[in-house]
Amino acid sequence: MKILFSLVLFCGSFAFAAPNPSPSDYNVNVHVIESKTRFYLGAKDLGYLRQRIVGVIAGYKSELEAPVRGGVLALGDYKARLTERQGNGYDIFRSYTFLLPDGKTRDFDLTGILQ
């Protein structure tokens, strides 16, 4: 009985594991040309860090931000996918999920379009 319970528990754990990302889903090319960490002041004098990158996406120089993960993203080329698109005709709301070389992903929000 203990063996059967252990087997069910072991196999059931795979059902909740996140699937590995498929590289074919990441069809947006991003060329990162700037990467840094920025400190923002928050409410009640509490501050927080955000990672800010500038990259070229579809010919547009774009500014993106994400929570700090302990370092800055290396410059270079990345594959990404558009994960969120909303709009009203004059505002742009976009988020991108980057596929990193080790197979992990990181989400960035579009915060600016530069000239």
C-alpha positions as CSV (number, residue, x, y, z in Angstrom):
1,M,0.0,0.0,0.0
2,K,2.8,2.4,0.8
3,I,4.5,1.6,-2.5
4,L,1.3,2.4,-4.4
5,F,0.8,5.6,-2.5
6,S,4.4,6.7,-3.2
7,L,4.0,5.9,-6.9
8,V,0.8,7.9,-7.2
9,L,2.4,10.8,-5.3
10,F,5.5,10.7,-7.5
11,C,3.6,10.6,-10.8
12,G,1.2,13.2,-9.7
13,S,4.0,15.7,-9.0
14,F,4.7,15.8,-12.8
15,A,1.2,17.0,-13.5
16,F,1.9,20.2,-11.7
17,A,5.3,20.8,-13.1
18,A,5.7,23.7,-15.5
19,P,6.2,22.6,-19.1
20,N,9.4,23.4,-20.8
21,P,9.1,26.3,-23.1
22,S,9.1,25.5,-26.8
23,P,11.6,27.6,-28.8
24,S,9.3,27.7,-31.8
25,D,6.8,29.8,-29.7
26,Y,9.3,32.6,-29.4
27,N,9.2,34.3,-32.8
28,V,10.1,37.8,-31.8
29,N,13.7,38.9,-32.2
30,V,15.1,41.3,-29.6
31,H,18.5,42.8,-29.8
32,V,19.4,44.2,-26.3
33,I,21.7,47.2,-26.5
34,E,21.4,48.6,-23.0
35,S,20.8,46.9,-19.6
36,K,20.8,48.4,-16.1
37,T,19.1,48.5,-12.7
38,R,17.0,51.5,-11.6
39,F,15.9,52.4,-8.1
40,Y,12.5,53.9,-7.7
41,L,11.1,55.6,-4.6
42,G,7.8,54.1,-3.5
43,A,5.2,55.0,-1.0
44,K,6.3,55.9,2.5
45,D,10.0,56.3,1.4
46,L,10.2,52.6,0.5
47,G,12.1,52.0,-2.7
48,Y,12.3,49.2,-5.1
49,L,14.6,48.1,-7.9
50,R,13.6,47.3,-11.5
51,Q,15.7,46.0,-14.4
52,R,15.6,48.3,-17.4
53,I,16.7,47.2,-20.8
54,V,16.6,48.9,-24.2
55,G,16.3,46.7,-27.2
56,V,15.4,46.8,-30.8
57,I,12.1,45.0,-31.5
58,A,10.7,45.0,-35.1
59,G,12.9,47.9,-36.0
60,Y,11.7,50.1,-33.0
61,K,14.0,51.0,-30.1
62,S,12.0,49.9,-27.1
63,E,12.4,50.3,-23.3
64,L,11.3,47.3,-21.2
65,E,11.3,46.7,-17.4
66,A,11.1,43.7,-15.1
67,P,11.6,43.0,-11.4
68,V,15.3,42.7,-10.5
69,R,16.6,39.1,-10.5
70,G,20.0,39.7,-8.9
71,G,21.9,40.9,-12.0
72,V,21.5,42.7,-15.3
73,L,20.6,41.0,-18.5
74,A,23.6,40.5,-20.8
75,L,23.7,42.5,-24.1
76,G,22.9,40.5,-27.2
77,D,20.2,38.8,-29.2
78,Y,17.2,37.0,-27.6
79,K,14.1,35.3,-28.7
80,A,10.8,36.4,-27.2
81,R,7.1,36.1,-27.5
82,L,4.4,38.7,-27.1
83,T,2.4,37.6,-24.1
84,E,0.0,40.4,-23.7
85,R,-1.6,42.9,-26.1
86,Q,-4.3,45.4,-25.2
87,G,-5.1,48.7,-26.7
88,N,-7.5,51.3,-27.4
89,G,-6.1,52.7,-30.7
90,Y,-3.8,55.2,-29.1
91,D,-2.1,53.5,-26.1
92,I,0.1,50.5,-26.3
93,F,0.2,47.8,-23.6
94,R,2.6,45.0,-24.3
95,S,4.5,42.4,-22.3
96,Y,7.2,40.1,-23.7
97,T,8.5,36.8,-22.4
98,F,12.2,36.3,-23.2
99,L,13.6,32.8,-23.7
100,L,17.0,32.7,-22.0
101,P,19.9,30.5,-23.2
102,D,19.4,28.1,-20.2
103,G,15.7,27.5,-21.2
104,K,14.3,29.8,-18.4
105,T,12.1,32.7,-19.2
106,R,11.8,36.2,-17.9
107,D,8.9,38.6,-18.4
108,F,9.4,42.3,-19.4
109,D,6.8,45.1,-19.7
110,L,7.0,47.6,-22.5
111,T,7.6,51.0,-20.8
112,G,8.7,53.2,-23.7
113,I,9.2,53.5,-27.4
114,L,12.3,55.5,-28.3
115,Q,13.4,57.2,-31.5
